[in-house]
C-alpha cells in the first residue's frame, strides 16, 4: 500500500513539474509565433485583394464583350 502511495505521489509530482516547464517555454515563444502568424495573415489578405481585383476586371471584360456583341 505504501508503495502505491509513493508511486502515485511521484507520478503526480512529475506530471505537475513537467506541465509547468512546457507552459514557460510556450509563453516565451508566443511573440515570435504571433508575429509570424500575423505576417501570414497579412499576406493572405493581400492575395485575397488581388484575386478580388482580378475577378472584377474579368467581369468587366466579359460584360464589355457581351454588350459589344449584342449591338
Buried (B, 14 or more C-beta within 10 A) or exposed (E): EEEEEEEEEEEEEEEEEEEEEEEEEEEEEEEEEEEEEEEEEEEEEEEEEEEEEEEEEEEEEEEEEEEEEEE
